[in-house]
Amino acid sequence: MTKPLLERLAEKSLEAAKQLTDAKKDRERLLAELELTREESRRARRILREYDELLKERKKVQQKLEQMLKKLDGLMV
């Protein structure tokens, strides 16, 4: 025998409410993951900027050392 219409509607309503609650939980979890990913991205960009600055500084130091070596070579001649 089939269930009465109101009983089926009540079951479907409860099922829909559960799915909505689950979807909200998933949304919150995904938003939290998104924020973590954004923070990691900001951190990675900062590290890359620092790395670029260190490379520039290294190049300057290397150039100064090369100039100093040339002067020393000139003095030894």
Order of alpha helices (4+ residues) and beta strands (2+ residues): alpha
